[in-house]
Amino acid sequence: MTAEELEAFRDRFNEIKQSPVRSNRLAALKKDLEECYNIPEHYSVAFINNNLEVMSLYRDVCYAVDSGRVR
């Protein structure tokens, strides 16, 4: 994945944060990130260390999905 694609995901997340209806869109974004970047289901230090920017965004999205709040 390219930097432009990651930026597009960030833009999408920022757009969702402004939306009054977020839960379904956040869940879809989380799934799209998992599929696009092949994020492992189980914790992997190697994957995290090799994909710091992706995982930073992914953690923010997961937090928003799990808590219903957006940072």
HTML snippet that shows the backbone in 3Dmol.js (N, CA, C, O; Angstrom):
<script src="https://3Dmol.org/build/3Dmol-min.js"></script>
<div id="view" style="width:600px;height:400px;position:relative"></div>
<script>
const pdb = `
ATOM      1  N   MET A   1       0.830  -1.176   0.000  1.00  0.00           N
ATOM      2  CA  MET A   1       0.000   0.000   0.000  1.00  0.00           C
ATOM      3  C   MET A   1       0.878   1.245   0.000  1.00  0.00           C
ATOM      4  O   MET A   1       1.970   1.265   0.568  1.00  0.00           O
ATOM      5  N   THR A   2       0.378   2.251  -0.637  1.00  0.00           N
ATOM      6  CA  THR A   2       1.155   3.479  -0.776  1.00  0.00           C
ATOM      7  C   THR A   2       0.761   4.499   0.302  1.00  0.00           C
ATOM      8  O   THR A   2      -0.243   4.345   0.997  1.00  0.00           O
ATOM      9  N   ALA A   3       1.570   5.518   0.411  1.00  0.00           N
ATOM     10  CA  ALA A   3       1.285   6.592   1.361  1.00  0.00           C
ATOM     11  C   ALA A   3      -0.028   7.289   1.002  1.00  0.00           C
ATOM     12  O   ALA A   3      -0.766   7.726   1.884  1.00  0.00           O
ATOM     13  N   GLU A   4      -0.313   7.388  -0.295  1.00  0.00           N
ATOM     14  CA  GLU A   4      -1.558   8.031  -0.734  1.00  0.00           C
ATOM     15  C   GLU A   4      -2.776   7.231  -0.286  1.00  0.00           C
ATOM     16  O   GLU A   4      -3.798   7.800   0.096  1.00  0.00           O
ATOM     17  N   GLU A   5      -2.657   5.915  -0.336  1.00  0.00           N
ATOM     18  CA  GLU A   5      -3.776   5.072   0.101  1.00  0.00           C
ATOM     19  C   GLU A   5      -4.006   5.197   1.599  1.00  0.00           C
ATOM     20  O   GLU A   5      -5.146   5.267   2.058  1.00  0.00           O
ATOM     21  N   LEU A   6      -2.916   5.225   2.357  1.00  0.00           N
ATOM     22  CA  LEU A   6      -3.043   5.398   3.799  1.00  0.00           C
ATOM     23  C   LEU A   6      -3.652   6.759   4.116  1.00  0.00           C
ATOM     24  O   LEU A   6      -4.485   6.873   5.015  1.00  0.00           O
ATOM     25  N   GLU A   7      -3.245   7.781   3.388  1.00  0.00           N
ATOM     26  CA  GLU A   7      -3.803   9.123   3.579  1.00  0.00           C
ATOM     27  C   GLU A   7      -5.297   9.140   3.257  1.00  0.00           C
ATOM     28  O   GLU A   7      -6.067   9.837   3.917  1.00  0.00           O
ATOM     29  N   ALA A   8      -5.702   8.384   2.256  1.00  0.00           N
ATOM     30  CA  ALA A   8      -7.127   8.296   1.917  1.00  0.00           C
ATOM     31  C   ALA A   8      -7.907   7.665   3.071  1.00  0.00           C
ATOM     32  O   ALA A   8      -9.022   8.093   3.369  1.00  0.00           O
ATOM     33  N   PHE A   9      -7.331   6.654   3.719  1.00  0.00           N
ATOM     34  CA  PHE A   9      -7.986   6.057   4.883  1.00  0.00           C
ATOM     35  C   PHE A   9      -8.066   7.066   6.027  1.00  0.00           C
ATOM     36  O   PHE A   9      -9.078   7.138   6.724  1.00  0.00           O
ATOM     37  N   ARG A  10      -6.997   7.846   6.222  1.00  0.00           N
ATOM     38  CA  ARG A  10      -7.018   8.882   7.270  1.00  0.00           C
ATOM     39  C   ARG A  10      -8.106   9.922   6.982  1.00  0.00           C
ATOM     40  O   ARG A  10      -8.843  10.328   7.880  1.00  0.00           O
ATOM     41  N   ASP A  11      -8.195  10.339   5.734  1.00  0.00           N
ATOM     42  CA  ASP A  11      -9.225  11.311   5.351  1.00  0.00           C
ATOM     43  C   ASP A  11     -10.614  10.745   5.593  1.00  0.00           C
ATOM     44  O   ASP A  11     -11.505  11.445   6.074  1.00  0.00           O
ATOM     45  N   ARG A  12     -10.791   9.487   5.259  1.00  0.00           N
ATOM     46  CA  ARG A  12     -12.084   8.829   5.482  1.00  0.00           C
ATOM     47  C   ARG A  12     -12.421   8.799   6.969  1.00  0.00           C
ATOM     48  O   ARG A  12     -13.564   9.054   7.349  1.00  0.00           O
ATOM     49  N   PHE A  13     -11.430   8.486   7.819  1.00  0.00           N
ATOM     50  CA  PHE A  13     -11.635   8.463   9.260  1.00  0.00           C
ATOM     51  C   PHE A  13     -12.014   9.851   9.773  1.00  0.00           C
ATOM     52  O   PHE A  13     -12.924   9.984  10.591  1.00  0.00           O
ATOM     53  N   ASN A  14     -11.323  10.875   9.299  1.00  0.00           N
ATOM     54  CA  ASN A  14     -11.629  12.241   9.717  1.00  0.00           C
ATOM     55  C   ASN A  14     -13.036  12.651   9.288  1.00  0.00           C
ATOM     56  O   ASN A  14     -13.735  13.349  10.022  1.00  0.00           O
ATOM     57  N   GLU A  15     -13.442  12.221   8.113  1.00  0.00           N
ATOM     58  CA  GLU A  15     -14.800  12.505   7.644  1.00  0.00           C
ATOM     59  C   GLU A  15     -15.833  11.805   8.525  1.00  0.00           C
ATOM     60  O   GLU A  15     -16.857  12.393   8.874  1.00  0.00           O
ATOM     61  N   ILE A  16     -15.565  10.566   8.878  1.00  0.00           N
ATOM     62  CA  ILE A  16     -16.488   9.800   9.734  1.00  0.00           C
ATOM     63  C   ILE A  16     -16.596  10.450  11.105  1.00  0.00           C
ATOM     64  O   ILE A  16     -17.678  10.483  11.691  1.00  0.00           O
ATOM     65  N   LYS A  17     -15.481  10.969  11.624  1.00  0.00           N
ATOM     66  CA  LYS A  17     -15.499  11.604  12.946  1.00  0.00           C
ATOM     67  C   LYS A  17     -16.468  12.780  12.993  1.00  0.00           C
ATOM     68  O   LYS A  17     -17.023  13.081  14.049  1.00  0.00           O
ATOM     69  N   GLN A  18     -16.676  13.444  11.862  1.00  0.00           N
ATOM     70  CA  GLN A  18     -17.574  14.598  11.805  1.00  0.00           C
ATOM     71  C   GLN A  18     -19.033  14.194  11.598  1.00  0.00           C
ATOM     72  O   GLN A  18     -19.935  15.021  11.731  1.00  0.00           O
ATOM     73  N   SER A  19     -19.258  12.942  11.277  1.00  0.00           N
ATOM     74  CA  SER A  19     -20.594  12.459  10.952  1.00  0.00           C
ATOM     75  C   SER A  19     -21.398  12.141  12.217  1.00  0.00           C
ATOM     76  O   SER A  19     -20.842  11.619  13.183  1.00  0.00           O
ATOM     77  N   PRO A  20     -22.697  12.449  12.221  1.00  0.00           N
ATOM     78  CA  PRO A  20     -23.515  12.105  13.383  1.00  0.00           C
ATOM     79  C   PRO A  20     -23.795  10.595  13.470  1.00  0.00           C
ATOM     80  O   PRO A  20     -24.082  10.078  14.550  1.00  0.00           O
ATOM     81  N   VAL A  21     -23.712   9.904  12.350  1.00  0.00           N
ATOM     82  CA  VAL A  21     -23.941   8.458  12.323  1.00  0.00           C
ATOM     83  C   VAL A  21     -22.607   7.796  12.011  1.00  0.00           C
ATOM     84  O   VAL A  21     -22.144   7.813  10.870  1.00  0.00           O
ATOM     85  N   ARG A  22     -21.987   7.204  13.051  1.00  0.00           N
ATOM     86  CA  ARG A  22     -20.626   6.716  12.882  1.00  0.00           C
ATOM     87  C   ARG A  22     -20.459   5.212  12.982  1.00  0.00           C
ATOM     88  O   ARG A  22     -19.604   4.662  12.288  1.00  0.00           O
ATOM     89  N   SER A  23     -21.221   4.524  13.798  1.00  0.00           N
ATOM     90  CA  SER A  23     -20.887   3.148  14.171  1.00  0.00           C
ATOM     91  C   SER A  23     -20.710   2.213  12.977  1.00  0.00           C
ATOM     92  O   SER A  23     -19.712   1.495  12.907  1.00  0.00           O
ATOM     93  N   ASN A  24     -21.639   2.207  12.055  1.00  0.00           N
ATOM     94  CA  ASN A  24     -21.520   1.312  10.898  1.00  0.00           C
ATOM     95  C   ASN A  24     -20.355   1.713  10.000  1.00  0.00           C
ATOM     96  O   ASN A  24     -19.645   0.857   9.472  1.00  0.00           O
ATOM     97  N   ARG A  25     -20.167   3.004   9.832  1.00  0.00           N
ATOM     98  CA  ARG A  25     -19.079   3.481   8.971  1.00  0.00           C
ATOM     99  C   ARG A  25     -17.716   3.179   9.591  1.00  0.00           C
ATOM    100  O   ARG A  25     -16.777   2.831   8.875  1.00  0.00           O
ATOM    101  N   LEU A  26     -17.598   3.309  10.916  1.00  0.00           N
ATOM    102  CA  LEU A  26     -16.340   2.981  11.585  1.00  0.00           C
ATOM    103  C   LEU A  26     -16.037   1.491  11.467  1.00  0.00           C
ATOM    104  O   LEU A  26     -14.898   1.103  11.209  1.00  0.00           O
ATOM    105  N   ALA A  27     -17.052   0.660  11.656  1.00  0.00           N
ATOM    106  CA  ALA A  27     -16.856  -0.782  11.533  1.00  0.00           C
ATOM    107  C   ALA A  27     -16.418  -1.151  10.120  1.00  0.00           C
ATOM    108  O   ALA A  27     -15.560  -2.016   9.944  1.00  0.00           O
ATOM    109  N   ALA A  28     -16.993  -0.509   9.124  1.00  0.00           N
ATOM    110  CA  ALA A  28     -16.610  -0.769   7.733  1.00  0.00           C
ATOM    111  C   ALA A  28     -15.175  -0.316   7.475  1.00  0.00           C
ATOM    112  O   ALA A  28     -14.427  -0.998   6.775  1.00  0.00           O
ATOM    113  N   LEU A  29     -14.792   0.822   8.032  1.00  0.00           N
ATOM    114  CA  LEU A  29     -13.421   1.314   7.872  1.00  0.00           C
ATOM    115  C   LEU A  29     -12.439   0.347   8.519  1.00  0.00           C
ATOM    116  O   LEU A  29     -11.395   0.047   7.940  1.00  0.00           O
ATOM    117  N   LYS A  30     -12.758  -0.140   9.704  1.00  0.00           N
ATOM    118  CA  LYS A  30     -11.895  -1.098  10.398  1.00  0.00           C
ATOM    119  C   LYS A  30     -11.704  -2.350   9.536  1.00  0.00           C
ATOM    120  O   LYS A  30     -10.581  -2.825   9.368  1.00  0.00           O
ATOM    121  N   LYS A  31     -12.785  -2.871   9.001  1.00  0.00           N
ATOM    122  CA  LYS A  31     -12.714  -4.067   8.154  1.00  0.00           C
ATOM    123  C   LYS A  31     -11.893  -3.791   6.890  1.00  0.00           C
ATOM    124  O   LYS A  31     -11.089  -4.626   6.476  1.00  0.00           O
ATOM    125  N   ASP A  32     -12.095  -2.641   6.290  1.00  0.00           N
ATOM    126  CA  ASP A  32     -11.334  -2.281   5.086  1.00  0.00           C
ATOM    127  C   ASP A  32      -9.827  -2.196   5.373  1.00  0.00           C
ATOM    128  O   ASP A  32      -9.013  -2.653   4.571  1.00  0.00           O
ATOM    129  N   LEU A  33      -9.466  -1.614   6.513  1.00  0.00           N
ATOM    130  CA  LEU A  33      -8.058  -1.541   6.901  1.00  0.00           C
ATOM    131  C   LEU A  33      -7.481  -2.948   7.095  1.00  0.00           C
ATOM    132  O   LEU A  33      -6.376  -3.240   6.638  1.00  0.00           O
ATOM    133  N   GLU A  34      -8.231  -3.807   7.772  1.00  0.00           N
ATOM    134  CA  GLU A  34      -7.772  -5.176   8.010  1.00  0.00           C
ATOM    135  C   GLU A  34      -7.528  -5.909   6.697  1.00  0.00           C
ATOM    136  O   GLU A  34      -6.528  -6.610   6.543  1.00  0.00           O
ATOM    137  N   GLU A  35      -8.438  -5.745   5.766  1.00  0.00           N
ATOM    138  CA  GLU A  35      -8.312  -6.437   4.481  1.00  0.00           C
ATOM    139  C   GLU A  35      -7.212  -5.836   3.611  1.00  0.00           C
ATOM    140  O   GLU A  35      -6.436  -6.567   2.995  1.00  0.00           O
ATOM    141  N   CYS A  36      -7.146  -4.545   3.561  1.00  0.00           N
ATOM    142  CA  CYS A  36      -6.198  -3.857   2.691  1.00  0.00           C
ATOM    143  C   CYS A  36      -4.748  -4.079   3.132  1.00  0.00           C
ATOM    144  O   CYS A  36      -3.861  -4.269   2.299  1.00  0.00           O
ATOM    145  N   TYR A  37      -4.518  -4.054   4.436  1.00  0.00           N
ATOM    146  CA  TYR A  37      -3.165  -4.168   4.960  1.00  0.00           C
ATOM    147  C   TYR A  37      -2.863  -5.539   5.553  1.00  0.00           C
ATOM    148  O   TYR A  37      -1.794  -5.743   6.127  1.00  0.00           O
ATOM    149  N   ASN A  38      -3.800  -6.485   5.419  1.00  0.00           N
ATOM    150  CA  ASN A  38      -3.622  -7.839   5.961  1.00  0.00           C
ATOM    151  C   ASN A  38      -3.221  -7.802   7.431  1.00  0.00           C
ATOM    152  O   ASN A  38      -2.275  -8.471   7.845  1.00  0.00           O
ATOM    153  N   ILE A  39      -3.947  -7.018   8.208  1.00  0.00           N
ATOM    154  CA  ILE A  39      -3.662  -6.894   9.633  1.00  0.00           C
ATOM    155  C   ILE A  39      -4.005  -8.221  10.305  1.00  0.00           C
ATOM    156  O   ILE A  39      -5.125  -8.716  10.175  1.00  0.00           O
ATOM    157  N   PRO A  40      -3.032  -8.800  11.028  1.00  0.00           N
ATOM    158  CA  PRO A  40      -3.268 -10.108  11.643  1.00  0.00           C
ATOM    159  C   PRO A  40      -4.326 -10.045  12.748  1.00  0.00           C
ATOM    160  O   PRO A  40      -4.468  -9.044  13.450  1.00  0.00           O
ATOM    161  N   GLU A  41      -5.046 -11.133  12.873  1.00  0.00           N
ATOM    162  CA  GLU A  41      -6.098 -11.214  13.890  1.00  0.00           C
ATOM    163  C   GLU A  41      -5.501 -11.231  15.296  1.00  0.00           C
ATOM    164  O   GLU A  41      -6.076 -10.679  16.234  1.00  0.00           O
ATOM    165  N   HIS A  42      -4.340 -11.874  15.426  1.00  0.00           N
ATOM    166  CA  HIS A  42      -3.671 -11.971  16.718  1.00  0.00           C
ATOM    167  C   HIS A  42      -2.474 -11.038  16.763  1.00  0.00           C
ATOM    168  O   HIS A  42      -1.851 -10.755  15.739  1.00  0.00           O
ATOM    169  N   TYR A  43      -2.163 -10.568  17.949  1.00  0.00           N
ATOM    170  CA  TYR A  43      -1.083  -9.608  18.169  1.00  0.00           C
ATOM    171  C   TYR A  43       0.229 -10.089  17.545  1.00  0.00           C
ATOM    172  O   TYR A  43       0.642 -11.229  17.758  1.00  0.00           O
ATOM    173  N   SER A  44       0.870  -9.226  16.785  1.00  0.00           N
ATOM    174  CA  SER A  44       2.141  -9.547  16.145  1.00  0.00           C
ATOM    175  C   SER A  44       3.078  -8.349  16.265  1.00  0.00           C
ATOM    176  O   SER A  44       2.876  -7.322  15.618  1.00  0.00           O
ATOM    177  N   VAL A  45       4.093  -8.494  17.092  1.00  0.00           N
ATOM    178  CA  VAL A  45       5.064  -7.417  17.291  1.00  0.00           C
ATOM    179  C   VAL A  45       5.754  -7.079  15.976  1.00  0.00           C
ATOM    180  O   VAL A  45       5.963  -5.907  15.662  1.00  0.00           O
ATOM    181  N   ALA A  46       6.104  -8.095  15.217  1.00  0.00           N
ATOM    182  CA  ALA A  46       6.790  -7.868  13.947  1.00  0.00           C
ATOM    183  C   ALA A  46       5.921  -7.041  13.006  1.00  0.00           C
ATOM    184  O   ALA A  46       6.413  -6.109  12.369  1.00  0.00           O
ATOM    185  N   PHE A  47       4.635  -7.370  12.910  1.00  0.00           N
ATOM    186  CA  PHE A  47       3.748  -6.623  12.021  1.00  0.00           C
ATOM    187  C   PHE A  47       3.624  -5.176  12.485  1.00  0.00           C
ATOM    188  O   PHE A  47       3.689  -4.253  11.673  1.00  0.00           O
ATOM    189  N   ILE A  48       3.448  -4.981  13.769  1.00  0.00           N
ATOM    190  CA  ILE A  48       3.308  -3.630  14.319  1.00  0.00           C
ATOM    191  C   ILE A  48       4.563  -2.808  14.033  1.00  0.00           C
ATOM    192  O   ILE A  48       4.467  -1.663  13.590  1.00  0.00           O
ATOM    193  N   ASN A  49       5.731  -3.381  14.285  1.00  0.00           N
ATOM    194  CA  ASN A  49       6.988  -2.657  14.081  1.00  0.00           C
ATOM    195  C   ASN A  49       7.238  -2.319  12.613  1.00  0.00           C
ATOM    196  O   ASN A  49       7.887  -1.320  12.305  1.00  0.00           O
ATOM    197  N   ASN A  50       6.730  -3.142  11.718  1.00  0.00           N
ATOM    198  CA  ASN A  50       6.929  -2.901  10.293  1.00  0.00           C
ATOM    199  C   ASN A  50       5.844  -2.029   9.669  1.00  0.00           C
ATOM    200  O   ASN A  50       5.946  -1.655   8.501  1.00  0.00           O
ATOM    201  N   ASN A  51       4.805  -1.702  10.439  1.00  0.00           N
ATOM    202  CA  ASN A  51       3.670  -0.938   9.912  1.00  0.00           C
ATOM    203  C   ASN A  51       3.175   0.070  10.940  1.00  0.00           C
ATOM    204  O   ASN A  51       1.991   0.091  11.278  1.00  0.00           O
ATOM    205  N   LEU A  52       4.078   0.900  11.431  1.00  0.00           N
ATOM    206  CA  LEU A  52       3.745   1.814  12.531  1.00  0.00           C
ATOM    207  C   LEU A  52       2.623   2.793  12.172  1.00  0.00           C
ATOM    208  O   LEU A  52       1.714   3.003  12.976  1.00  0.00           O
ATOM    209  N   GLU A  53       2.671   3.386  10.998  1.00  0.00           N
ATOM    210  CA  GLU A  53       1.643   4.363  10.620  1.00  0.00           C
ATOM    211  C   GLU A  53       0.283   3.702  10.451  1.00  0.00           C
ATOM    212  O   GLU A  53      -0.739   4.233  10.885  1.00  0.00           O
ATOM    213  N   VAL A  54       0.286   2.545   9.818  1.00  0.00           N
ATOM    214  CA  VAL A  54      -0.965   1.808   9.626  1.00  0.00           C
ATOM    215  C   VAL A  54      -1.561   1.442  10.974  1.00  0.00           C
ATOM    216  O   VAL A  54      -2.758   1.620  11.200  1.00  0.00           O
ATOM    217  N   MET A  55      -0.727   0.931  11.868  1.00  0.00           N
ATOM    218  CA  MET A  55      -1.229   0.495  13.166  1.00  0.00           C
ATOM    219  C   MET A  55      -1.679   1.660  14.043  1.00  0.00           C
ATOM    220  O   MET A  55      -2.583   1.503  14.864  1.00  0.00           O
ATOM    221  N   SER A  56      -1.067   2.806  13.881  1.00  0.00           N
ATOM    222  CA  SER A  56      -1.514   3.980  14.619  1.00  0.00           C
ATOM    223  C   SER A  56      -2.943   4.347  14.220  1.00  0.00           C
ATOM    224  O   SER A  56      -3.793   4.582  15.079  1.00  0.00           O
ATOM    225  N   LEU A  57      -3.196   4.395  12.931  1.00  0.00           N
ATOM    226  CA  LEU A  57      -4.544   4.679  12.447  1.00  0.00           C
ATOM    227  C   LEU A  57      -5.498   3.568  12.854  1.00  0.00           C
ATOM    228  O   LEU A  57      -6.616   3.840  13.291  1.00  0.00           O
ATOM    229  N   TYR A  58      -5.073   2.326  12.717  1.00  0.00           N
ATOM    230  CA  TYR A  58      -5.920   1.183  13.052  1.00  0.00           C
ATOM    231  C   TYR A  58      -6.318   1.218  14.528  1.00  0.00           C
ATOM    232  O   TYR A  58      -7.473   0.955  14.862  1.00  0.00           O
ATOM    233  N   ARG A  59      -5.375   1.540  15.409  1.00  0.00           N
ATOM    234  CA  ARG A  59      -5.703   1.635  16.842  1.00  0.00           C
ATOM    235  C   ARG A  59      -6.721   2.731  17.106  1.00  0.00           C
ATOM    236  O   ARG A  59      -7.638   2.541  17.905  1.00  0.00           O
ATOM    237  N   ASP A  60      -6.575   3.877  16.447  1.00  0.00           N
ATOM    238  CA  ASP A  60      -7.547   4.960  16.617  1.00  0.00           C
ATOM    239  C   ASP A  60      -8.940   4.527  16.157  1.00  0.00           C
ATOM    240  O   ASP A  60      -9.938   4.820  16.815  1.00  0.00           O
ATOM    241  N   VAL A  61      -8.995   3.834  15.033  1.00  0.00           N
ATOM    242  CA  VAL A  61     -10.285   3.351  14.516  1.00  0.00           C
ATOM    243  C   VAL A  61     -10.870   2.322  15.475  1.00  0.00           C
ATOM    244  O   VAL A  61     -12.060   2.377  15.787  1.00  0.00           O
ATOM    245  N   CYS A  62     -10.049   1.383  15.947  1.00  0.00           N
ATOM    246  CA  CYS A  62     -10.538   0.356  16.881  1.00  0.00           C
ATOM    247  C   CYS A  62     -11.063   0.988  18.163  1.00  0.00           C
ATOM    248  O   CYS A  62     -12.107   0.584  18.675  1.00  0.00           O
ATOM    249  N   TYR A  63     -10.351   1.967  18.677  1.00  0.00           N
ATOM    250  CA  TYR A  63     -10.799   2.669  19.882  1.00  0.00           C
ATOM    251  C   TYR A  63     -12.161   3.298  19.653  1.00  0.00           C
ATOM    252  O   TYR A  63     -13.045   3.212  20.506  1.00  0.00           O
ATOM    253  N   ALA A  64     -12.328   3.928  18.507  1.00  0.00           N
ATOM    254  CA  ALA A  64     -13.603   4.582  18.183  1.00  0.00           C
ATOM    255  C   ALA A  64     -14.721   3.555  18.032  1.00  0.00           C
ATOM    256  O   ALA A  64     -15.847   3.798  18.466  1.00  0.00           O
ATOM    257  N   VAL A  65     -14.423   2.416  17.426  1.00  0.00           N
ATOM    258  CA  VAL A  65     -15.433   1.362  17.257  1.00  0.00           C
ATOM    259  C   VAL A  65     -15.822   0.790  18.609  1.00  0.00           C
ATOM    260  O   VAL A  65     -17.007   0.636  18.904  1.00  0.00           O
ATOM    261  N   ASP A  66     -14.819   0.472  19.441  1.00  0.00           N
ATOM    262  CA  ASP A  66     -15.077  -0.193  20.715  1.00  0.00           C
ATOM    263  C   ASP A  66     -15.726   0.713  21.758  1.00  0.00           C
ATOM    264  O   ASP A  66     -16.555   0.260  22.546  1.00  0.00           O
ATOM    265  N   SER A  67     -15.356   1.967  21.764  1.00  0.00           N
ATOM    266  CA  SER A  67     -15.861   2.863  22.806  1.00  0.00           C
ATOM    267  C   SER A  67     -17.032   3.721  22.351  1.00  0.00           C
ATOM    268  O   SER A  67     -17.768   4.272  23.169  1.00  0.00           O
ATOM    269  N   GLY A  68     -17.194   3.826  21.051  1.00  0.00           N
ATOM    270  CA  GLY A  68     -18.242   4.710  20.534  1.00  0.00           C
ATOM    271  C   GLY A  68     -17.825   6.169  20.565  1.00  0.00           C
ATOM    272  O   GLY A  68     -18.611   7.058  20.236  1.00  0.00           O
ATOM    273  N   ARG A  69     -16.576   6.412  20.966  1.00  0.00           N
ATOM    274  CA  ARG A  69     -16.049   7.783  21.002  1.00  0.00           C
ATOM    275  C   ARG A  69     -14.921   7.916  20.003  1.00  0.00           C
ATOM    276  O   ARG A  69     -14.288   6.929  19.629  1.00  0.00           O
ATOM    277  N   VAL A  70     -14.676   9.122  19.580  1.00  0.00           N
ATOM    278  CA  VAL A  70     -13.612   9.389  18.619  1.00  0.00           C
ATOM    279  C   VAL A  70     -12.634  10.362  19.237  1.00  0.00           C
ATOM    280  O   VAL A  70     -13.028  11.364  19.833  1.00  0.00           O
ATOM    281  N   ARG A  71     -11.329  10.054  19.089  1.00  0.00           N
ATOM    282  CA  ARG A  71     -10.301  10.959  19.618  1.00  0.00           C
ATOM    283  C   ARG A  71     -10.030  12.057  18.629  1.00  0.00           C
ATOM    284  O   ARG A  71      -9.195  12.925  18.884  1.00  0.00           O
TER     285      ARG A  71
END
`;
const viewer = $3Dmol.createViewer("view");
viewer.addModel(pdb, "pdb");
viewer.setStyle({}, {cartoon: {color: "spectrum"}});
viewer.zoomTo();
viewer.render();
</script>
